[in-house]
Amino acid sequence: MHKHPRLLAALILLSFSVSGMATNGYWSHGYGPKSKSIAGACVAMSFGAMCAASNPGSLAVVGNRFEIGAALFMPSRGFKADDNAMTPPYASIPPGNYESDNEYFLIPHFAYNRMLDDVSSVGVAFGGNGGMNTEYDSAIFRNFNNPAGSASSPAGINMMQAFLGITYSRKLNDQHSIGISPIISVQTFKAKGLEPFKAFSETPDKLTNKGTDISWGGGLRIGWLWQVTDKLNIGASYQSRLYMTKFDDYKGLFAEGGDFDIPANLDAGLAYRFHPDWTFAFNYQRINYSDIPAIGNDSGMAFIPPGPYLGCDDCLGFGWDDVDVYKFGLQWEYSDDLTFRAGYSWASDAFEGDQALFNILAPAVVKEHFTFGLGKKLTGGSEINLAVSYMPENEIYGTNPNTGPQTGSVYMDQWDIELGWAKSF
């Protein structure tokens, strides 16, 4: 019985969420090409079934609709270690510029919404949230060697997340609609090349090179859409913390013995049609990474024996802060069958420079998104939508108490191209 859920999870992730590193921490900047083309500012928009991922309250006004598509995600990431390290008692990262392998990832999605009557609908949406992926073709932690064994190569981590949301949405009156989405989530994780840290772990045999582990869980998203006038919409949604089963094979790495829940997040915003053909959208999003000990606990600890520093409730995490994201979108309905979209977003830093050591495994430092897209209506009620997103390189510099005076930085830039097909019926 134990093997069947793990096999199912593996098939789901292989089919629907082969991902790299998402763009606001490890959170996607949008879901579906329409959303991504306006930098994800769609909490108050009602132009697609994938909007349930941002605001389930919008589906009651979307109508009958099916959507499917895929994104080609292309992150370039790595770190630099400066040549200013000291001899022991400090360890160091061998000086150099390290770029991660694996720069192309395919992330499919699909969504379906069905009106039950004039005021209510049921929908389903499936997609990937992205994740974290690094693979360095080097034993980057070899200078941290201790009796627990030498560091192996390659070194890095791979975490993927997928979500299935089933939404019920209802119009309360001509202006207000609400929605609720129970969410089933699955995530996988594996780590390689972290052997020198076994000496500091509460469970050293469950820290690295254990293959891929799978975690299941779920939670809830609720949403509200207010059509204030024929020009102005206001929307808000909240996703609870998604409680996940533990990564038992990596309970010696993550705080709380392998617990890695998915953080709660809040979206709020507006959409204003200031001209018959032009709509401006704004979103504010907050992602509560700091509430998850495995990701939010301080990573700037000095490894002074005996420890432990990994695996226990108060042990080392990745030192991430909550992230605030500000999203701006513009939609131009150029003609009856052609629409252009553009967007920009800015996010606060996920972590500070003194948390950089473990974050060479997860260099989530992208702050800006520049997005563009278009939609073309076809015959028979179908349409195609395209989104292109560019996330320029950002770099965070820092030090760590374990590496003494050595300085370095982590960096990343990204491209994302998504194409989708949809049909209203």
C-alpha positions as CSV (number, residue, x, y, z in Angstrom):
1,M,0.0,0.0,0.0
2,H,2.9,2.4,0.8
3,K,4.3,2.2,-2.8
4,H,1.1,3.2,-4.6
5,P,0.8,6.8,-3.4
6,R,4.5,7.4,-4.0
7,L,4.2,6.0,-7.6
8,L,1.1,8.2,-8.2
9,A,2.9,11.3,-6.9
10,A,5.9,10.6,-9.1
11,L,3.7,10.2,-12.2
12,I,1.8,13.4,-11.4
13,L,4.9,15.4,-10.9
14,L,6.5,14.0,-14.0
15,S,3.5,14.8,-16.1
16,F,2.5,18.2,-14.7
17,S,5.2,19.9,-12.7
18,V,8.7,19.4,-13.9
19,S,10.1,22.6,-12.6
20,G,13.2,24.6,-11.7
21,M,13.3,27.6,-9.5
22,A,10.2,29.8,-9.3
23,T,10.4,33.5,-9.3
24,N,9.3,35.1,-6.0
25,G,11.2,33.0,-3.6
26,Y,10.0,29.6,-4.9
27,W,6.5,31.0,-5.8
28,S,5.4,31.4,-9.3
29,H,4.7,35.0,-10.5
30,G,1.5,33.9,-12.2
31,Y,-0.6,30.9,-13.3
32,G,-1.5,30.5,-16.9
33,P,-0.3,32.8,-19.8
34,K,-2.9,35.5,-19.2
35,S,-1.9,36.0,-15.6
36,K,1.9,35.8,-16.4
37,S,1.6,38.3,-19.2
38,I,0.4,41.0,-16.6
39,A,3.0,39.9,-14.0
40,G,0.4,37.9,-12.1
41,A,-1.8,40.9,-11.3
42,C,-5.0,39.0,-11.7
43,V,-6.7,38.8,-8.3
44,A,-9.3,41.2,-9.5
45,M,-9.5,40.0,-13.1
46,S,-12.0,37.4,-14.4
47,F,-10.5,36.3,-17.7
48,G,-9.8,32.6,-17.2
49,A,-10.2,29.4,-15.3
50,M,-6.6,29.4,-14.0
51,C,-7.5,32.6,-12.1
52,A,-8.8,30.2,-9.5
53,A,-5.1,29.8,-8.4
54,S,-5.2,33.6,-7.5
55,N,-8.8,34.1,-6.6
56,P,-11.4,31.3,-6.6
57,G,-14.1,34.0,-6.2
58,S,-13.7,34.9,-9.9
59,L,-14.9,31.7,-11.4
60,A,-18.6,32.4,-10.9
61,V,-18.3,35.2,-13.5
62,V,-15.8,33.4,-15.9
63,G,-18.4,31.0,-17.4
64,N,-17.8,27.6,-18.9
65,R,-14.2,27.3,-19.9
66,F,-11.3,24.8,-20.5
67,E,-7.6,25.8,-20.6
68,I,-4.4,23.9,-21.1
69,G,-0.8,25.0,-21.8
70,A,2.8,24.8,-20.8
71,A,5.7,27.1,-19.9
72,L,9.4,26.7,-20.8
73,F,11.2,28.1,-17.8
74,M,14.9,29.0,-18.2
75,P,16.7,30.1,-15.1
76,S,20.4,30.8,-14.9
77,R,21.8,30.7,-11.4
78,G,24.9,30.2,-9.4
79,F,27.3,31.7,-6.9
80,K,30.7,33.3,-6.6
81,A,33.2,32.5,-3.8
82,D,35.9,35.1,-3.4
83,D,39.6,34.3,-2.9
84,N,39.9,35.8,0.6
85,A,39.4,32.8,2.8
86,M,41.5,32.0,5.9
87,T,43.0,28.7,7.0
88,P,41.3,26.7,9.8
89,P,39.6,27.1,12.2
90,Y,37.4,28.4,9.3
91,A,36.2,26.3,6.4
92,S,35.7,27.9,3.0
93,I,34.1,27.5,-0.4
94,P,36.9,26.9,-3.0
95,P,37.2,30.3,-4.8
96,G,35.5,30.5,-8.2
97,N,32.3,31.1,-10.1
98,Y,29.9,28.2,-10.0
99,E,27.0,27.9,-12.4
100,S,24.2,25.4,-11.9
101,D,23.4,22.8,-14.5
102,N,19.8,22.2,-15.7
103,E,18.6,25.4,-17.3
104,Y,15.4,24.2,-19.1
105,F,12.2,23.1,-17.4
106,L,8.7,22.4,-18.8
107,I,5.8,23.3,-16.5
108,P,2.3,22.4,-17.8
109,H,-1.0,23.4,-16.4
110,F,-4.7,22.8,-17.1
111,A,-8.0,24.2,-15.7
112,Y,-11.7,23.6,-16.2
113,N,-14.7,25.6,-15.0
114,R,-18.4,24.5,-15.3
115,M,-21.4,26.7,-14.5
116,L,-23.9,24.8,-12.4
117,D,-26.5,27.5,-12.9
118,D,-26.7,31.2,-13.4
119,V,-24.9,32.0,-10.1
120,S,-22.6,29.1,-9.2
121,S,-19.8,27.1,-10.7
122,V,-17.4,24.2,-10.0
123,G,-13.9,24.3,-11.3
124,V,-10.6,22.4,-11.2
125,A,-7.1,23.7,-11.7
126,F,-3.8,21.9,-11.8
127,G,-0.3,23.4,-12.0
128,G,3.1,23.7,-10.6
129,N,4.3,26.3,-8.1
130,G,7.9,25.9,-9.3
131,G,10.4,24.9,-6.7
132,M,14.1,25.0,-6.1
133,N,16.8,23.3,-8.2
134,T,20.6,23.5,-8.2
135,E,23.2,21.1,-9.4
136,Y,26.9,22.1,-9.2
137,D,29.3,19.8,-10.9
138,S,31.8,20.1,-8.0
139,A,32.2,19.1,-4.4
140,I,31.6,22.7,-3.2
141,F,31.6,21.7,0.5
142,R,34.9,19.7,0.4
143,N,36.7,22.1,2.7
144,F,34.1,21.4,5.4
145,N,35.3,17.8,5.6
146,N,35.2,16.1,9.0
147,P,35.1,12.5,10.3
148,A,31.6,12.1,8.8
149,G,33.1,11.8,5.3
150,S,34.2,13.8,2.3
151,A,31.8,15.8,0.2
152,S,30.6,14.3,-3.0
153,S,29.9,15.7,-6.4
154,P,27.6,16.9,-7.9
155,A,26.1,19.0,-5.1
156,G,22.7,20.6,-5.0
157,I,19.0,20.1,-4.3
158,N,15.8,19.5,-6.3
159,M,12.4,20.4,-4.9
160,M,9.2,20.3,-7.0
161,Q,5.6,21.2,-6.0
162,A,2.3,20.6,-7.7
163,F,-1.2,21.6,-6.7
164,L,-4.7,20.4,-7.5
165,G,-7.5,22.8,-6.5
166,I,-11.2,22.0,-6.7
167,T,-13.2,25.3,-6.5
168,Y,-16.8,26.1,-5.7
169,S,-17.7,29.7,-6.6
170,R,-21.0,31.6,-6.2
171,K,-22.4,35.0,-7.0
172,L,-24.0,36.5,-3.9
173,N,-25.6,39.3,-5.9
174,D,-24.8,41.3,-9.1
175,Q,-21.6,42.8,-7.5
176,H,-20.1,40.2,-5.1
177,S,-18.9,36.6,-5.7
178,I,-17.0,34.3,-3.4
179,G,-15.1,31.0,-3.9
180,I,-13.4,28.3,-1.9
181,S,-10.8,25.9,-3.1
182,P,-9.7,22.8,-1.1
183,I,-6.1,22.1,-2.3
184,I,-4.3,18.8,-2.6
185,S,-0.6,19.3,-2.9
186,V,2.4,17.1,-3.5
187,Q,6.1,17.9,-3.3
188,T,9.4,16.0,-3.9
189,F,12.9,16.7,-2.6
190,K,16.4,15.3,-2.9
191,A,19.8,16.6,-1.9
192,K,23.3,15.6,-2.9
193,G,26.8,16.5,-1.8
194,L,26.1,17.6,1.8
195,E,28.1,14.8,3.6
196,P,30.3,17.2,5.7
197,F,27.3,18.4,7.6
198,K,26.4,15.0,8.9
199,A,28.5,15.7,12.0
200,F,26.2,18.5,12.9
201,S,22.9,16.7,12.3
202,E,20.5,15.2,14.8
203,T,19.9,12.3,12.3
204,P,23.1,12.1,10.2
205,D,22.0,9.1,8.1
206,K,18.9,11.1,6.8
207,L,20.6,14.2,5.5
208,T,22.0,13.8,2.0
209,N,22.1,11.4,-1.0
210,K,18.9,9.6,0.0
211,G,17.2,9.8,-3.5
212,T,13.9,11.5,-4.0
213,D,11.4,11.7,-1.1
214,I,7.7,12.6,-1.6
215,S,5.4,14.6,0.7
216,W,1.6,15.0,0.5
217,G,-0.7,17.5,2.1
218,G,-3.2,20.2,1.6
219,G,-5.0,23.3,2.7
220,L,-7.6,25.9,1.6
221,R,-7.8,29.0,-0.5
222,I,-10.7,31.4,-0.2
223,G,-11.5,34.4,-2.5
224,W,-13.8,37.4,-3.0
225,L,-14.5,39.5,-6.1
226,W,-16.3,42.8,-5.9
227,Q,-17.5,44.2,-9.2
228,V,-17.9,47.8,-7.9
229,T,-18.9,49.3,-11.2
230,D,-18.7,48.4,-14.8
231,K,-15.2,49.9,-14.7
232,L,-13.7,48.9,-11.3
233,N,-13.2,45.4,-9.7
234,I,-11.6,44.7,-6.3
235,G,-10.4,41.3,-5.3
236,A,-8.8,39.5,-2.4
237,S,-7.8,35.9,-1.6
238,Y,-6.0,34.0,1.1
239,Q,-4.4,30.6,1.0
240,S,-3.9,28.8,4.3
241,R,-0.7,27.1,5.2
242,L,-0.6,23.8,3.4
243,Y,0.2,21.1,6.0
244,M,2.5,18.5,4.5
245,T,3.7,15.1,5.6
246,K,7.4,15.1,6.5
247,F,10.3,14.4,4.3
248,D,11.4,11.4,6.4
249,D,14.4,10.6,4.2
250,Y,15.7,14.1,4.9
251,K,14.7,14.6,8.6
252,G,18.4,15.1,9.4
253,L,18.5,18.2,7.1
254,F,15.3,20.1,7.7
255,A,14.2,21.7,10.9
256,E,11.5,19.9,12.8
257,G,12.7,16.5,11.6
258,G,11.9,16.9,7.9
259,D,8.8,19.1,8.2
260,F,8.4,21.3,5.1
261,D,4.9,22.9,5.0
262,I,3.9,25.3,2.2
263,P,3.5,28.9,3.5
264,A,0.3,30.9,3.8
265,N,-0.1,33.8,1.3
266,L,-2.4,36.7,0.8
267,D,-3.4,38.5,-2.4
268,A,-5.3,41.8,-2.8
269,G,-5.8,44.2,-5.6
270,L,-7.9,46.0,-8.2
271,A,-8.6,46.2,-11.9
272,Y,-9.7,49.5,-13.4
273,R,-11.0,49.8,-17.0
274,F,-10.0,53.5,-17.6
275,H,-10.9,53.3,-21.3
276,P,-13.2,50.9,-23.2
277,D,-10.2,49.1,-24.5
278,W,-7.7,49.5,-21.6
279,T,-7.6,47.9,-18.2
280,F,-5.0,48.6,-15.4
281,A,-4.5,46.0,-12.7
282,F,-2.6,46.1,-9.4
283,N,-1.9,43.3,-6.9
284,Y,-0.2,43.2,-3.6
285,Q,1.0,39.7,-2.5
286,R,2.6,38.6,0.8
287,I,4.2,35.1,1.2
288,N,4.8,34.1,4.8
289,Y,8.1,32.1,4.4
290,S,9.3,32.9,7.9
291,D,6.5,30.9,9.4
292,I,8.0,27.6,8.0
293,P,11.0,26.7,10.3
294,A,12.7,24.6,7.5
295,I,12.9,27.7,5.3
296,G,12.6,30.5,7.8
297,N,15.0,29.5,10.6
298,D,18.3,31.4,10.8
299,S,21.0,29.9,8.6
300,G,23.8,32.1,9.8
301,M,24.8,29.8,12.7
302,A,28.4,28.9,13.5
303,F,28.9,25.1,13.5
304,I,30.6,24.7,16.9
305,P,30.6,21.1,18.1
306,P,28.7,19.3,19.4
307,G,25.4,20.8,17.9
308,P,23.1,19.6,16.6
309,Y,22.5,22.3,14.0
310,L,20.4,20.4,11.5
311,G,17.1,18.4,11.9
312,C,15.9,19.7,15.4
313,D,13.0,22.0,16.0
314,D,15.2,25.2,16.4
315,C,17.9,24.1,14.0
316,L,19.2,25.8,10.9
317,G,16.9,26.7,8.0
318,F,17.5,28.9,5.0
319,G,17.0,32.2,6.8
320,W,14.2,33.4,4.5
321,D,12.0,36.4,5.4
322,D,8.4,37.0,4.4
323,V,8.3,38.3,0.8
324,D,6.2,41.3,-0.3
325,V,5.4,41.5,-4.0
326,Y,3.9,44.5,-5.9
327,K,2.4,43.6,-9.3
328,F,1.3,46.0,-12.1
329,G,-0.5,44.9,-15.3
330,L,-2.0,46.6,-18.4
331,Q,-4.3,45.0,-20.9
332,W,-5.2,46.6,-24.3
333,E,-8.0,45.0,-26.3
334,Y,-6.7,46.1,-29.6
335,S,-9.6,44.5,-31.6
336,D,-12.4,42.1,-31.1
337,D,-10.0,39.2,-31.6
338,L,-6.6,40.5,-30.5
339,T,-5.5,41.6,-27.0
340,F,-2.0,42.8,-25.9
341,R,-0.9,42.6,-22.3
342,A,2.2,43.8,-20.3
343,G,3.3,43.9,-16.7
344,Y,5.9,44.6,-14.1
345,S,6.4,43.3,-10.6
346,W,8.9,44.0,-7.7
347,A,9.6,41.7,-4.7
348,S,11.4,42.2,-1.5
349,D,14.5,40.1,-0.8
350,A,13.8,36.5,0.4
351,F,17.0,36.5,2.5
352,E,19.9,38.8,3.6
353,G,23.5,38.4,2.8
354,D,24.5,36.8,6.1
355,Q,22.2,33.9,5.1
356,A,24.0,33.2,1.9
357,L,25.9,30.0,2.7
358,F,23.1,27.5,2.5
359,N,21.3,29.6,-0.1
360,I,23.9,28.7,-2.7
361,L,21.6,25.7,-2.8
362,A,18.6,27.9,-3.4
363,P,19.7,31.3,-4.8
364,A,16.2,32.8,-5.0
365,V,17.3,36.4,-5.5
366,V,15.2,37.5,-8.4
367,K,13.3,40.8,-7.6
368,E,11.9,42.2,-10.8
369,H,9.7,40.8,-13.6
370,F,9.1,42.4,-17.0
371,T,6.3,40.6,-18.8
372,F,4.5,40.8,-22.2
373,G,1.8,38.8,-23.9
374,L,-1.0,38.6,-26.3
375,G,-4.2,36.7,-26.9
376,K,-5.8,35.8,-30.2
377,K,-9.4,34.6,-30.5
378,L,-10.0,31.8,-33.0
379,T,-13.2,30.5,-34.5
380,G,-15.6,28.4,-32.4
381,G,-14.9,30.1,-29.1
382,S,-11.3,29.1,-28.7
383,E,-8.2,31.3,-28.2
384,I,-4.5,31.1,-27.9
385,N,-2.5,33.1,-25.3
386,L,1.2,33.8,-25.1
387,A,3.3,35.2,-22.2
388,V,7.0,36.1,-22.2
389,S,8.6,37.0,-18.9
390,Y,12.1,38.3,-18.2
391,M,13.6,38.4,-14.7
392,P,16.9,40.4,-14.8
393,E,19.9,39.2,-12.8
394,N,20.0,40.1,-9.2
395,E,23.0,39.4,-6.9
396,I,23.2,39.3,-3.1
397,Y,26.6,39.6,-1.4
398,G,27.4,38.2,2.0
399,T,29.6,36.3,4.5
400,N,29.0,33.5,6.9
401,P,30.4,32.8,10.4
402,N,31.6,29.3,9.2
403,T,33.7,30.7,6.4
404,G,35.3,33.5,8.4
405,P,36.3,36.6,6.3
406,Q,35.5,34.9,3.0
407,T,33.0,36.9,0.9
408,G,30.9,35.8,-1.9
409,S,27.5,36.2,-3.7
410,V,24.6,34.3,-5.1
411,Y,22.9,35.4,-8.4
412,M,20.1,34.5,-10.8
413,D,18.3,35.6,-13.9
414,Q,15.4,34.0,-15.7
415,W,13.3,33.7,-18.8
416,D,9.8,32.2,-19.0
417,I,7.8,31.6,-22.2
418,E,4.3,30.2,-21.8
419,L,1.8,29.2,-24.5
420,G,-1.8,28.2,-23.8
421,W,-5.0,27.2,-25.6
422,A,-8.4,27.8,-24.1
423,K,-12.1,27.4,-25.1
424,S,-15.2,29.0,-23.8
425,F,-18.4,27.0,-24.3
